[in-house]
Amino acid sequence: MADGYLLSVVHVFLIQDERILLLRRRNTGRHDGEYGLPAGRLERGEEVHSAAIRETEEECGVIISRDNLRMVCVMQVRTAESERVDFFFTAKDWAGEPRNMEPEKCDDLRWFPLDRLPDNLILHDRLALDKHRQGEWFFSLGWE
């Protein structure tokens, strides 16, 4: 938390035909070489649904209408560097074909079968997907 502002991150599960879209990070300084969901920080004054729509368009080039976006879980995260609240959404319909819009931050964008996720999937993304599939809407990470 900086200046009374709690960091929040939005993540989007783009799911189609029992497959999920993942991006492999590079040159970001965090989780480079690992696959993750389209995601990004909530900007000050931004509503979470709007942030999810913005981030998905910026990273994948697809447009999601608010009606096609559904929040499916929330995760409270504590690491040595920060504390934050992450919001996970799912979208099954969107406009446009997903493509890598940020090649300086992503070196691979591909669909993975939900039952064969890559071993190098970012831990909190894997946990959120597992919790969502188990019907859990809230969990914490980083507290013993």
Secondary structure as UniProt FT lines:
FT   TURN            3..4
FT   STRAND          7..16
FT   TURN            17..18
FT   STRAND          19..25
FT   TURN            32..33
FT   STRAND          35..36
FT   STRAND          39..41
FT   TURN            44..45
FT   HELIX           48..60
FT   HELIX           66..68
FT   STRAND          69..78
FT   STRAND          83..91
FT   TURN            103..105
FT   STRAND          106..113
FT   TURN            114..115
FT   TURN            119..120
FT   HELIX           123..133
FT   TURN            134..135
FT   STRAND          138..141
//
